[in-house]
Amino acid sequence: MVHENFSRENVDERWMAEALVEASRAMEKKEIPIGAVLVLGDDLLIGRGHNHRIESLDPTAHAEIVALRMASRAQGNYRLSGTTLYVTVEPCLMCFGALMEARVSRVVFGTREPRWGVTGSLYDLQNDPRFPHRIHVREGPFSEKCRSLMTTFFETRR
C-alpha cells in the first residue's frame, strides 16, 4: 500500500534507484548495464539482479530473470502476484515471457530498447489480447540515467 506521504511516482523512483545500483554492478563487471529489483507491494524487496551472462556463461542471466529466481526462492513460489519489477531497460521477449509466467503485476522500466524491447518498441506484448495475464507497464523514472549508462557502456566498448 502506498503511504499517504508517498505518491506512486515517489515509490517508483525509490525502487528504480535500486535497479540503477544493480545496473552499475553489471557495468563494473563489464556486462551490459541492466539492473532489476522485484518488490512485493510497495515496500518489500524480494529479488534483485543484474546482467551477468558473460560471468556465468548463461544466456538467460538477464537482470529480470536473476531477480525472478531470487524472489521465487524467497517466496517459496514461482507465482509472484502483487509484485512490481523495476528494470533499467525495457524487457526483451524472454524476460517478458518469464514475467507473465510468474504473474508479475507491474513492470516499470527506465529506457526503451529499440532492438529487443517488447513493451512498445519492437512489440507491444502487454496489450496483446491473446495472453491470459496482463501486466501493467510504465515507462519512466530516471530514463535519462538509464539511457546514459547504456550509451556510456557501448561507447567504451568501441
Steps between C-alpha positions, in 0.01 A plus 500: 500500500627848417539708813320833502821701480630301202355522152522212254772696318708531819473126562597427140800736522617341824511152348634609163794651688566150638482354149759757392731377778471151354568632149818666628609165646461342157701779341784448751516139380504616135154355448220689323383738776146389566370468854171387649325473835175323578280650770199352676242768568681831524759434764636144508792425269494126428740471206778688331739435218715633223617360169776246540483289187873515433603427858259207538523373142120500505304668218194521729681696775317824424433734792127423497550123506754522782257713705211260428704199610601667825144612572351158427741338743429768763123456463508123461286535189554572133176702490579855599164678487488844655859581403659773295820455302716809466751464218729756342434389140182383327469120529575263213273222381654234727477717809148623435386142445650402835330798666165388360560140616580632849183713496689820582247783526701802384819581314665839523792551264743784455579520129383341178695230319418543129671178389362259763229672705154345496294750701460754223823509300521180294170349619224603740444175690331646806209600276474178300152361571611142431686478832298407809706715739536877475795692638463872555806671348636845579787669323690746707676598776866582451480430128795726425722334763407156370563602138829665595631182665430303183651764274814530710542123513478454124719804425779358716481166318561654159 
